Amino acid sequence: MSRPVTLFTGQWADLPFEEVCRLASSWGYDGLEIACWGDHLDVRRAATDASYVAEKRATLKRHGLDVWAISNHLNGQAVCDDPIDDRHKSIVNSRVWGDGEPEGVRRRAAEEMTHTARAAAAFGVSTVVGFSGSSIWKYVAMFPPVSDETIQAGYRDFADRWNPILDVFDEVGVRFALEVHPSEIAYDYWSTAAALEAVEHREAFGLNWDPSHMVWQDIDPVGFLWDFKDRIYHVDCKDTRRRTGNGRNGRLSSHLPWGDPRRGWDFVSCGNGDVPWQDCFRTLNAIGYDGPISIEWEDAGMDRLRGAAEAVTFVRSQLFDPPSAAFDAAFATD
């Protein structure tokens, strides 16, 4: 199999990096999508200290693992968010939070993302996955009525804050892959198109495709892949099960916790939900995506030590290489 299967470490940051490497290796993963929190990766150290990067690389090698992407979702969230509040204090690096003054948090979060670009370059990887935050997600219900100017100002705010960050990504030869996700500037099909337009489709800015966030919003993940094929910079693999049809469960979760059956949807282990995996993998082949397939374990109803091991087995059973050039030539027609 040409494409590696990796484990996103964001849901494992409570464990030491060495232990996550040991577990992932024992389950048969090829590598990690390393999260920039816990002790997994300090981007400022990685950007400036070659010995720190060498130590991380040595740990990976000791367990037979590699890395193709690093992820800084939590700090990226604070770049554009409004309001900035105690939710952010609980997720961002303490140096980003500082005194908690909102604009200062946004500015320091942007600095952290430039350090992340440099850390990726020092690590030898070409893709950073993350969140953008959004000043207009709070208007998603569109009531009280919101003017188009307010919405367009939100996209301009995103571009104004992220273009200088993306300049650094260009400078060091790294790409940013925004995870299309509720609470981000791009959370569905049309908001993705608007976000790309806001930054004038610059090459440094692409997408992390995670079908779980599309299925529960009734967005076709296969069509999304095809329409944005030139911007699929990374793939996260997570499943979703919709729990509607009983006249009670809606799409917006009703403020209920993960795993509560009264929600209209929930994340579940790969292969147990509504994502059409074979069609998705066939489309990834068709668009020429040859990067990692990264499993993000977030099933609140299953023990992660069992589920993450089962997930890699399932993904490998569904993942297949595209036809060879010789096969294509043999079946070519005039």
N, C-alpha and C positions, 0 to 999 in steps of 0.2 A: 504494500500500500504506500503510495507516494506521499499522501498527506498525513502528517503526524496527528495523533490524538493527545490532547493535553488536558490538564486539570487546572481550572481557575482557582487560585488559592484564597480568594476573598472571603469565602465562607469557612476558611480553615485558619484564619489569622490568629485564633486563640491558641493554636499549637505552634511550637517552634518550627522554623523553616526546615531544619534538619529532619524533624519528625514527619512533616508533610512530604518531603522528598522520599523518605523511607516508605511511607504508605503508598504514594503514587507509583513508585517503582514496583512495589510488591503486587499491585493490582494490574500492572501491565501498561501504564501510561508511557508515552514517549517523552513527555516533558511537562512543563508547567507554564501557565499564563500567570506571571507573578504579580500579586497585588502589592501596592506600595503602602502598606500599613502593617501593624504588628511588627514582628522582627524580620519580615520577609524581604523588604527592600526599603532603605532610606535613600530617597532620590538625591538629596543634597550630598550625601557621602558618596554615592555612586557616581555623581557628576564630577567629583573632584578628587577621589581617592582610588587610584588604580588597584591598590592592595585589597580594598574592600570588595571591588568587583571580582578580583581574582579569587578571593575567598568564597564568594557566592558561586562562582563558576566551578570551583573545585568541589563544593558540596553537591552540586548537580551532577558533575561527572562521576563522583563517588557512587552515586545511585543510578548511573546509566541514563540520566535525563538531560534534556536540552531545553532551551527557551527560545520562542519566536516572537513573543510579545510581552510587554509589561502593562499593568493597568493601574490607573489612578482615578477611579470613579469618585471617591469620597471627597478629595480635595477639589477636583474639577467641578463638582456640584456647586461649590460656593462662588465660582467665578461670576455667574449671572443671577443667582437666586435673589429674590426679594419676596418676603422678608428674609433676613438673616437672623436666626434666633437660636435657642438652646438646642434645637435639633442638629444644627450644624456644629455646635460646640462638642456634641457627642461623637461626631464622625471625623472632623478634620484634624490634621496635625496640630498640636498645641502651638507651634510657632505660626501657623496660619491663623488660628483663633486670636492669639494675642490678647488685647483688651476687649475684644468682642465688638468694637465699633464697626457697624456693617460695611461701610465703604472700605475701611482698612482690611477687613476680612476678605473682601472681594479682590482687592489689590494683591494681598499676600497669597491668595489662592492662585491668581494668575501667575505670580512669580514661581509658585510651586510647580505649576504645569510647564513653565519654561525649564526648570531644573529637571523635570521628568523627561522632557525631550533630550536633554543632554545626558541624562542617566541612561536612556535607551541607547543612544549612540555609543556611550562608553561600554555598554553591555554587549554591543554588536547586534542589536535587534532593530528592525526598521519600523515597528508599529507600536504605538501607545493606544490602548483602549481606555475609554473613560466617558464621563458625563460632562455636560456643559453647564447645567443649571438653566434656569429660565426666569426672566422677570415677569412673564405673562402666563405661566402655568396657572397661577391663582385665578385667572379669568376663564378657565376651561369650560365652566358652566354657562358662560356668556350671559349671566344675569346676576345683578342688575345689568342692563344693556351696556355693552362695551363698544366704543367707537372703533372703526377700522384704523384710524390714526393711532390709537393706543396700541393695537396689535402690531402695526407696522413699526412703531417705536420700539417694541420689544425685540423685533428682528434686527433693527439697527443697533440696539444696545448689545445684542449678541455679537454682531459683526465688529463693533467698536472694541469690545473687550477681547474677542478671540483672534482678530487679525494680527495684533502684535505678538500673541503667543504663537500663532501659526508661522509668523516670520522666523521665529527661532527654530521651529520644526524644519522649515525649509533650509535654514542655515546649516543644520547638522545632518540633513538627509534622512529625517524620520517623518512618518505620516501619523496623523491623529485619526482614530476610528471612533466616532461618536456612537455610543449604544443608543439606538432608537428605543425610547423608553418613556413611559409617563413621568412627568415632572421635568423633562428636558425640553430644549427648544424644538427638537424634532422627536415627536412621540408617536406619529402615525404616518400614513402615506403623504398627505398633502403638507403637513408641517415639515416633513423631510425635504420635499421639493422646495419649500419656502426657505428653509435654512441653507440649502445649497446655493440658492439664488442670492441670499444675503451676503455670502462670502464670495460671490461671483465664481462659484465652481472651482475654486483654487485647488490645485492638486494635493496640497498638504492635508486637506479636510475630506475625510470619507466616512464610512459607516461600519459599525460592528453590527452584524445581523444576528439577532436572537429571535427566533420565530415565536417563542412563548409569549412575548409582549404583543405580538400581532394577532395571534389566534383568538385571544380572549376579547380583542377589540373588533373581531370579525373582519380583519384584514388578511388577504391572501398572501401568505409568506412566499409562495412560489412566484406569484406575479411581482411582488416587491423585489425579489432577487433579480428577475429579468429586467425590470424597468430601471433599476439602479445598478446594473451589472458592472459598470465602470467604477463604482464607488464602494464595492464590497471589499473592504480591506482586512476584515477579520470576521470569524464566525464563532459565536457562542452557542452551545447546544443545551437547551433546556426545554422541557415540555410543559404543556398547560392542559388542564381539564376544565371544560366549561360545565358549570353546575346550574344551568338555567332550565326553564321549562316547567317549573312547578308553580309559577305565578307569584313567587316571592323573591327569588334570587335575581338581582340585577347585575350589571356589568361593573359597577363602580365600588363594589366590596362592602358598602354600608358601614364603613369604619370598623369592620370586624377583623380579628387577628388572623395571621396566616393559619391555614389548616382548618379553619372553622367551616363546617359544611353549609352554613347559611350564606357564605359568600357566593357570588355568581361565578367564580372561577378560582383556581388555585394552581400553583406549580406542583408538578408530580414528577416521578422518576421517568427517565427517558423510555419511550415505548408504551407508557401507560396512559398517555393523554391524547390530545386531538391534533397534534402536529403531524402532517403527512410526510414523514421522514424520507421515504424512498423518493417521492417526487421532489423533495427539497434537495436531496443529494444528487439526483439526476440533473437538476437545474444548476447546481454548483458546478457539476462537470461541464454542462453546456456553456456556461459563461466563462469557463476557464479558470475558476478559482482553484489555486493549488496551495493555499496556506493551511495553517492548522485548524483542526476542529476541536474547539475547547469546551469541555464539559463543565457547566456551572451547576453545582449541586445545591438545590434550594427547596427540596421536598420536606415540608414541615411534618409530614405524616410517616416518614420512614427514617430509620437510623442511617446516618450518613456513611458510617463505616461499611455497612452492607450495600447501601444504594450506590455509592460512587464506584464500587467494584463492579456491580451489575451494569452500571451505565456504560462503562468502557466496553464491556462485552457486547452490549446491545448495539452501540454505535459501530463497532467493527463489523458486526453482522449485517449492517445496512449500508456501510460505506464501500464503494467500489470505484476502481479507476475508470476513466473514460476509455472508449475503444482506442486501440493503437492506431497510428497512422496507416499501418499496413492493412488493418481491418477496414478503415474508412476507404482506402483506395480500392480494395477488393469489391466493395459494394457501391462504389461511386457510379452515378448515371450521368449521361450527357444532358 
